Amino acid sequence: RSVPENQNAFAVGLMGTFARLIGGLIGPVIFGVILDHSCSLWDENCNQRGFCWAYHNDTLSLLVFAAMATFKSLKLIAYLLAWHFYPVSQESN
């Protein structure tokens, strides 16, 4: 509704590209940081940190909940801003 009719396909393609970039690249990095912060036992060889053997479940659940609550809050703020600033067209009245 917010783009001209002749640019609708381009807008949908651009939206899909951004959604894949944000979800496919940034999401795994954020959850990787969450997993690294909740690790309680690292595999270490020659003073180099390897993979995690055990996770602290309370910390992991708290960080995942905080990340999801943050993302949902950002989504709600974006929705409310779009609802507030989106002009109502005369056709819908």
C-alpha positions in Angstrom: 0.0 0.0 0.0 2.9 2.4 0.5 4.6 2.0 -2.9 3.2 2.8 -6.3 1.5 0.0 -8.1 4.2 -0.2 -10.8 6.9 -0.7 -8.2 5.2 -3.4 -6.1 7.3 -6.3 -7.3 10.5 -4.4 -6.8 9.5 -3.5 -3.2 8.5 -7.0 -2.3 11.9 -8.3 -3.7 13.8 -5.7 -1.8 11.9 -6.5 1.4 12.7 -10.2 1.0 16.4 -9.5 0.4 16.6 -7.4 3.5 14.8 -10.0 5.5 17.2 -12.7 4.4 20.2 -10.6 5.1 19.1 -9.7 8.5 17.8 -13.1 9.4 20.5 -15.2 7.7 23.6 -13.2 8.6 23.0 -11.2 11.8 20.7 -13.7 13.6 23.3 -16.6 13.8 26.0 -14.1 14.9 23.8 -12.9 17.8 22.9 -16.4 18.9 26.5 -17.4 18.6 27.5 -14.6 21.1 24.7 -15.7 23.4 26.0 -19.3 23.3 29.6 -18.2 23.9 28.5 -16.1 26.9 26.6 -19.0 28.5 29.4 -21.6 28.1 30.7 -22.9 31.4 33.3 -25.4 30.2 35.5 -24.7 27.2 37.8 -27.2 25.4 41.3 -25.7 25.5 44.4 -27.0 23.7 47.7 -25.1 23.8 45.9 -22.0 25.3 43.5 -21.9 22.3 39.8 -22.0 23.1 37.9 -24.6 21.2 34.3 -25.6 21.4 32.0 -25.6 24.4 31.5 -28.8 26.4 28.8 -27.6 28.7 26.5 -24.6 29.0 25.1 -22.9 32.0 21.4 -23.5 31.4 20.1 -20.7 33.6 22.3 -18.1 31.8 21.4 -19.5 28.4 17.7 -19.4 29.0 17.9 -15.9 30.5 20.0 -14.6 27.5 17.7 -16.2 24.9 14.6 -14.8 26.6 16.3 -11.3 26.8 17.2 -11.5 23.1 13.7 -12.5 22.1 12.1 -9.8 24.3 14.4 -7.2 22.8 13.6 -8.2 19.2 9.9 -8.3 19.9 10.1 -4.9 21.6 11.9 -3.4 18.6 9.3 -5.0 16.3 6.5 -3.4 18.3 8.2 0.0 18.3 8.7 -0.2 14.5 5.0 -1.2 14.1 3.8 1.6 16.2 6.0 4.2 14.4 4.7 2.9 11.0 1.1 3.1 12.3 1.6 6.6 13.5 3.4 8.0 10.5 1.7 6.1 7.7 -0.7 8.5 5.9 -4.3 7.3 5.5 -5.3 7.4 1.9 -8.6 8.9 0.7 -9.6 5.6 -1.0 -9.8 3.7 2.3 -12.2 6.2 3.8 
